[in-house]
Amino acid sequence: MASTNFLQWNSTQANQESDSAYLADSQRTGGAPTGVEFPSATANKLFYQVSTFIAALSNSLVSKGYSPMDSNISSLQGVLANIVTFADLKPNLTSVSFSTSPQFNAQYTNGFELDLAGNVTSSSLINYSVGQILTFVITQGSTAYSFVPPPNITGWIPINMNPGTSTVQQFIVQENTAIVPLSTEIGVILTELASLSMSLNKTITDETSSRSFGVIYTASSNLFVNVTGVISLGVGHTATIQALVGSVPVDTSSITNSSGMTSIGFFVPSGSRYIVNTGGIGPGDNVSASLYKWIETIGV
């Protein structure tokens, strides 16, 4: 158990000056002169005040698991170094000079502000500690520039590419030293996207004119599919466009008593089979449907 040998002097306050007497005491204000008696009441008040403060400080450290002892001054200094002062606190935001490969040093700050004056082709983050919350403020100039984040950060969202805008992102250093987004919701989204082999900032959109209704296709990559069809109907008739991934219906759009376009959109995991059908219900089943647009957005 933690302990201390610093004790209070004269804990009963016997034979010592009152606060008012000590305040007016000439030896307190001018010091004890040579060859003059140093009254015990004055000494007791002095030793009581000094020892009370030291004992209180020592006991507060004991309650936090430290053991301040007078046996070794170096050890005592090491214990007292655990007292946190304003000088020990890191500023929450520090300006970083622009370069094409800036270094973010987390030893002396919890946040970094960088004004872009060109493209940042690489960057690094060093001297971070477990539990530290890191803030990045990346500001565009009158011209928009690109920014490559430190490679040891997970879940960095691409910065705003509009001139004059600022992008703010925060991360926390986990026990295993992984650096992840501070927001739980962002972390969940990024984890889910990673599981789908998706990226936040790169997609390929292809308008696939060769696709047709009623044909089964297989997704070679994760797909977001949007299909628009042109429907011609008779009175009292309802027509539908329906998508199935595997055997599971995932989206349906209907149109009734009129003709026109209707659209559906759905997600297909890589390797899954999918189909888009058209159909109708009504007098004479007089419905015709033609494909207007089939767009596949491929996550890479």
Residue, then its C-alpha position, 0 to 999 in steps of 0.5 A: m500500500a502507498s504511504t508517507n512519513f511526512l507528518q503534521w507538526n503540533s497537530t493540537q496547535a498547542n502554544q502557537e500564535s493565532d492567525s492575527a498574531y502571526l500576521a502582525d509578528s515582526q519576525r514573520t515579516g522581517g525574519a528572526p534577527t541574530g541574538v534575539e529569542f525566537p519565540s516558541a509560539t512563533a516557531n510552532k505556528l511556522f512549523y504547523q503551517v509548513s508541515t500541514f501543507i506538506a502532510a496534506l499534499s503527501n496524503s493526497l498523493v497516497s490516496k492516488g497510490y503514490s508514496p512520498m517519503d523523505s528518505n531519498i530526494s530523487s525518489l521524492q522528486g519522481v513522485l512529485a513529478n506526477i502532479v499535473t500542471f498547466a505546463d504539462l498540458k498539450p495545446n489542443l491545436t497547433s499550426v503546422s507549416f505547409s510542405t508537400s510532406p508535413q510531419f504531425n508530431a503529437q508529442y507536444t500537441n493534440g491537434f494540427e491545423l494545416d493551410l494547403a498551399g499546394n498538393v500534399t503527396s505524403s504525410s506522417l504522424i509521430n509520437y502519439s500516445v494511447g488514449q490521445i484524441l487527435t484533431f486535424v484541420i485541413t484548410q483549402g486556399s483559393t485553389a483546391y489541393s489534394f491531401v494524402p493523410p498519414p498511413n497509420i490513420t485508419g478511416w480518414i475521410p477525403i478532404n473537401m475539394n472546394p476552395g476556401t473550405s476546411t475539413v475537420q476530423q478527429f481520431i483516438v489512439q486505441e490501446n493497441t495503438a490503432i488510430v481510428p475515428l473518434s465518432t462511433e457512427i463513422g467507425v461503424i460505417l467505415t468498418e462496414l464499407a471495408s467489409l464490402s471491399m468498398s472505398l469512400n472516394k472512388t467509384i466507377t459508374d457504367e451505363t450498361s446498355s447491353r443489360s436487359f429485363g428478365v436476364i439473370y446476371t452475376a456481379s463481379s464486384n460490389l454493385f449499386v444498380n439503378v434501372t429505369g424502364v418505360i412502361s405503357l399501360g391500359v386503363g385499370h392496369t398496374a405494371t411493376i419493375q422488380a429486382l431480385v438478388g438471388s431469390v430475394p426481392v430487394d426493390t419494386s416500383s409500380i405504375t398504375n393507369s398511365s404510361g411513363m418511366t419508373s425506376i428502382g435501385f438496389f445493392v448486389p454483393s460481389g458474386s451474387r446473381y441478380i435479375v430485373n423483371t417487369g410484369g402487370i396486372g389488369p385487363g388483357d394484361n396489356v402492358s409493354a415495357s422497355l429498358y431506358k437506362w441501366i446504371e451500375t456503380i462499381g465500388v473499388 
